Amino acid sequence: IMFVISEIHPFLDGNGRIARVMMNAELVKETKKWLNN
């Protein structure tokens, strides 16, 4: 996700920040799944 957002630059500003937020959200979601099992 982070690479795709950073590579295609869909926003005028903040592409790296948005990509990091999206990556962190995905990591948190997957970690919660792993911890609940």
KOLGU-4560 file (N, C-alpha, C; in nm, 3 decimals, padded with zeros to 5 digits):
<recs>
<n_xx: 00.084 n_yy: -00.119 n_zz: 00.000 ca_xx: 00.000 ca_yy: 00.000 ca_zz: 00.000 c_xx: 00.087 c_yy: 00.124 c_zz: 00.000 mol: A seq: 1 type: ILE>
<n_xx: 00.184 n_yy: 00.127 n_zz: 00.088 ca_xx: 00.269 ca_yy: 00.246 ca_zz: 00.100 c_xx: 00.343 c_yy: 00.274 c_zz: -00.030 mol: A seq: 2 type: MET>
<n_xx: 00.397 n_yy: 00.170 n_zz: -00.092 ca_xx: 00.470 ca_yy: 00.188 ca_zz: -00.217 c_xx: 00.380 c_yy: 00.241 c_zz: -00.327 mol: A seq: 3 type: PHE>
<n_xx: 00.259 n_yy: 00.186 n_zz: -00.338 ca_xx: 00.167 ca_yy: 00.227 ca_zz: -00.445 c_xx: 00.130 c_yy: 00.374 c_zz: -00.429 mol: A seq: 4 type: VAL>
<n_xx: 00.092 n_yy: 00.415 n_zz: -00.309 ca_xx: 00.054 ca_yy: 00.555 ca_zz: -00.287 c_xx: 00.173 c_yy: 00.648 c_zz: -00.313 mol: A seq: 5 type: ILE>
<n_xx: 00.289 n_yy: 00.609 n_zz: -00.266 ca_xx: 00.408 ca_yy: 00.694 ca_zz: -00.286 c_xx: 00.447 c_yy: 00.701 c_zz: -00.433 mol: A seq: 6 type: SER>
<n_xx: 00.425 n_yy: 00.592 n_zz: -00.504 ca_xx: 00.468 ca_yy: 00.585 ca_zz: -00.645 c_xx: 00.374 c_yy: 00.662 c_zz: -00.738 mol: A seq: 7 type: GLU>
<n_xx: 00.242 n_yy: 00.652 n_zz: -00.717 ca_xx: 00.149 ca_yy: 00.714 ca_zz: -00.812 c_xx: 00.115 c_yy: 00.859 c_zz: -00.778 mol: A seq: 8 type: ILE>
<n_xx: 00.145 n_yy: 00.907 n_zz: -00.658 ca_xx: 00.120 ca_yy: 01.046 ca_zz: -00.615 c_xx: -00.023 c_yy: 01.092 c_zz: -00.647 mol: A seq: 9 type: HIS>
<n_xx: -00.124 n_yy: 01.030 n_zz: -00.583 ca_xx: -00.262 ca_yy: 01.069 ca_zz: -00.614 c_xx: -00.303 c_yy: 01.205 c_zz: -00.556 mol: A seq: 10 type: PRO>
<n_xx: -00.227 n_yy: 01.257 n_zz: -00.462 ca_xx: -00.262 ca_yy: 01.384 ca_zz: -00.397 c_xx: -00.155 c_yy: 01.489 c_zz: -00.428 mol: A seq: 11 type: PHE>
<n_xx: -00.193 n_yy: 01.615 n_zz: -00.424 ca_xx: -00.097 ca_yy: 01.722 ca_zz: -00.451 c_xx: 00.008 c_yy: 01.732 c_zz: -00.342 mol: A seq: 12 type: LEU>
<n_xx: -00.031 n_yy: 01.706 n_zz: -00.217 ca_xx: 00.061 ca_yy: 01.717 ca_zz: -00.105 c_xx: 00.030 c_yy: 01.607 c_zz: -00.004 mol: A seq: 13 type: ASP>
<n_xx: 00.131 n_yy: 01.560 n_zz: 00.064 ca_xx: 00.110 ca_yy: 01.464 ca_zz: 00.172 c_xx: 00.104 c_yy: 01.319 c_zz: 00.131 mol: A seq: 14 type: GLY>
<n_xx: 00.153 n_yy: 01.285 n_zz: 00.014 ca_xx: 00.147 ca_yy: 01.146 ca_zz: -00.032 c_xx: 00.221 c_yy: 01.051 c_zz: 00.062 mol: A seq: 15 type: ASN>
<n_xx: 00.337 n_yy: 01.089 n_zz: 00.108 ca_xx: 00.414 ca_yy: 01.004 ca_zz: 00.200 c_xx: 00.345 c_yy: 00.989 c_zz: 00.334 mol: A seq: 16 type: GLY>
<n_xx: 00.288 n_yy: 01.099 n_zz: 00.384 ca_xx: 00.218 ca_yy: 01.094 ca_zz: 00.513 c_xx: 00.095 c_yy: 01.005 c_zz: 00.504 mol: A seq: 17 type: ARG>
<n_xx: 00.017 n_yy: 01.021 n_zz: 00.398 ca_xx: -00.103 ca_yy: 00.938 ca_zz: 00.379 c_xx: -00.064 c_yy: 00.792 c_zz: 00.366 mol: A seq: 18 type: ILE>
<n_xx: 00.041 n_yy: 00.764 n_zz: 00.292 ca_xx: 00.086 ca_yy: 00.626 ca_zz: 00.274 c_xx: 00.127 c_yy: 00.564 c_zz: 00.407 mol: A seq: 19 type: ALA>
<n_xx: 00.197 n_yy: 00.640 n_zz: 00.490 ca_xx: 00.239 ca_yy: 00.587 ca_zz: 00.621 c_xx: 00.119 c_yy: 00.563 c_zz: 00.712 mol: A seq: 20 type: ARG>
<n_xx: 00.021 n_yy: 00.653 n_zz: 00.711 ca_xx: -00.099 ca_yy: 00.635 ca_zz: 00.793 c_xx: -00.174 c_yy: 00.510 c_zz: 00.748 mol: A seq: 21 type: VAL>
<n_xx: -00.187 n_yy: 00.491 n_zz: 00.617 ca_xx: -00.257 ca_yy: 00.373 ca_zz: 00.565 c_xx: -00.182 c_yy: 00.245 c_zz: 00.601 mol: A seq: 22 type: MET>
<n_xx: -00.050 n_yy: 00.248 n_zz: 00.591 ca_xx: 00.029 ca_yy: 00.130 ca_zz: 00.624 c_xx: 00.016 c_yy: 00.098 c_zz: 00.773 mol: A seq: 23 type: MET>
<n_xx: 00.023 n_yy: 00.200 n_zz: 00.858 ca_xx: 00.010 ca_yy: 00.178 ca_zz: 01.002 c_xx: -00.128 c_yy: 00.124 c_zz: 01.037 mol: A seq: 24 type: ASN>
<n_xx: -00.233 n_yy: 00.174 n_zz: 00.973 ca_xx: -00.368 ca_yy: 00.124 ca_zz: 00.999 c_xx: -00.379 c_yy: -00.023 c_zz: 00.961 mol: A seq: 25 type: ALA>
<n_xx: -00.321 n_yy: -00.061 n_zz: 00.850 ca_xx: -00.323 ca_yy: -00.201 ca_zz: 00.807 c_xx: -00.246 c_yy: -00.289 c_zz: 00.905 mol: A seq: 26 type: GLU>
<n_xx: -00.132 n_yy: -00.243 n_zz: 00.951 ca_xx: -00.053 ca_yy: -00.320 ca_zz: 01.047 c_xx: -00.127 c_yy: -00.338 c_zz: 01.179 mol: A seq: 27 type: LEU>
<n_xx: -00.194 n_yy: -00.233 n_zz: 01.226 ca_xx: -00.271 ca_yy: -00.242 ca_zz: 01.350 c_xx: -00.386 c_yy: -00.342 c_zz: 01.333 mol: A seq: 28 type: VAL>
<n_xx: -00.455 n_yy: -00.334 n_zz: 01.220 ca_xx: -00.567 ca_yy: -00.425 ca_zz: 01.195 c_xx: -00.520 c_yy: -00.570 c_zz: 01.194 mol: A seq: 29 type: LYS>
<n_xx: -00.411 n_yy: -00.598 n_zz: 01.126 ca_xx: -00.359 ca_yy: -00.735 ca_zz: 01.119 c_xx: -00.306 c_yy: -00.782 c_zz: 01.253 mol: A seq: 30 type: GLU>
<n_xx: -00.247 n_yy: -00.694 n_zz: 01.330 ca_xx: -00.195 ca_yy: -00.731 ca_zz: 01.462 c_xx: -00.310 c_yy: -00.767 c_zz: 01.555 mol: A seq: 31 type: THR>
<n_xx: -00.420 n_yy: -00.692 n_zz: 01.548 ca_xx: -00.536 ca_yy: -00.723 ca_zz: 01.632 c_xx: -00.592 c_yy: -00.860 c_zz: 01.598 mol: A seq: 32 type: LYS>
<n_xx: -00.598 n_yy: -00.894 n_zz: 01.468 ca_xx: -00.645 ca_yy: -01.027 ca_zz: 01.427 c_xx: -00.556 c_yy: -01.134 c_zz: 01.487 mol: A seq: 33 type: LYS>
<n_xx: -00.428 n_yy: -01.113 n_zz: 01.480 ca_xx: -00.331 ca_yy: -01.211 ca_zz: 01.529 c_xx: -00.341 c_yy: -01.227 c_zz: 01.680 mol: A seq: 34 type: TRP>
<n_xx: -00.360 n_yy: -01.118 n_zz: 01.752 ca_xx: -00.367 ca_yy: -01.123 ca_zz: 01.898 c_xx: -00.497 c_yy: -01.187 c_zz: 01.947 mol: A seq: 35 type: LEU>
<n_xx: -00.605 n_yy: -01.174 n_zz: 01.870 ca_xx: -00.734 ca_yy: -01.229 ca_zz: 01.912 c_xx: -00.743 c_yy: -01.380 c_zz: 01.893 mol: A seq: 36 type: ASN>
<n_xx: -00.654 n_yy: -01.439 n_zz: 01.818 ca_xx: -00.661 ca_yy: -01.584 ca_zz: 01.793 c_xx: -00.596 c_yy: -01.661 c_zz: 01.900 mol: A seq: 37 type: ASN>
</recs>
